[in-house]
Amino acid sequence: MDNLKMSKEEWNEVENTLFEMVPDYDKINKKITFGMDEKWRGAAALESEGTCTALEVGSGPGTLAVKLMSEKVICLDPIPEMHAAFRQKIKENFLPEDKFEFLTGSCESIPLPDNYVDIVYCAFSFRDFYDKEKGLCEIYRVLKNKGKLIILDIAKPGKIRNKLIYFYIKRIAPLLVWKSREHIHYLAETYKAFASPRYYAKTVEDAGFKKIVIKFLSFGLAFMLVARK
Ligand SMILES: C[S@@+](CC[C@H](N)C(=O)[O-])C[C@H]1O[C@@H](n2cnc3c(N)ncnc32)[C@H](O)[C@@H]1O
């Protein structure tokens, strides 16, 4: 696992871990971030105001998708059980079923035509792509001209804080979600292999995006990268 790529075996391990987390995914996130994850998603969701079609890549159980203000939200995830969990959430919360569309697949090969969506979200999923450069090229392809890309994830704000965040994920967070402590290890590993937001701003630029802005959230614990096609 490095800054840009994962082997198929590493990615399968990450996906198996995420698959096992499906029933408790939201609870785990809330506990280990003390509820801050919801605020971060709320801030990112504001970018969707006034847009027609959003694509969320790595939509998981719809934790961000429910907040998006686009008329249509396409949810792409390689794990069908994530979609099933989101469908259940839609039913339980009486959300408009026809607002959401589900695609099973990965970012490295998006099953959509060119210039199709107005905004693309990668919320806590960019870290898990097995080929980030290929994923960004695909996102660029499916975005309409002047469309927006939003990447939301845990930040690497600087050497000391990176070490503290890693220590927290590796040693403290598992104590807060004891039943799922094994799953948190994957999170620590993907965080370790993750680079800084500035590093990924360059990768995003190399994929053809412009007007790249990085916003740090909660004193640098998370970041939101906004870019335009
Ligand atoms: C940590 S969850 C994030 C879920 C949701 N976006 C959120 O805000 O909580 C990461 C999701 O990305 C998906 N994922 C992993 N690799 C992917 C890839 N290569 N392409 C698309 N999605 C991927 C996983 O299956 C998982 O559902």
The ligand as an ORCA input file, in Angstrom:
! r2SCAN-3c Opt
* xyz 0 1
  C     -15.130      4.439      4.625
  S     -16.439      4.129      3.496
  C     -17.142      5.735      3.202
  C     -18.639      5.692      3.057
  C     -19.348      7.028      2.892
  N     -18.882      7.751      1.733
  C     -19.232      7.928      4.093
  O     -19.296      9.144      3.955
  O     -19.138      7.427      5.212
  C     -15.508      3.872      2.026
  C     -16.334      3.281      0.908
  O     -15.558      3.325     -0.296
  C     -15.757      2.138     -0.994
  N     -14.613      1.904     -1.890
  C     -13.437      1.317     -1.616
  N     -12.678      1.231     -2.699
  C     -13.376      1.807     -3.702
  C     -13.108      2.020     -5.087
  N     -11.972      1.639     -5.637
  N     -14.068      2.629     -5.820
  C     -15.242      3.018     -5.248
  N     -15.541      2.840     -3.952
  C     -14.623      2.241     -3.186
  C     -15.904      1.075      0.086
  O     -16.551     -0.089     -0.398
  C     -16.682      1.812      1.149
  O     -18.063      1.608      1.053
*
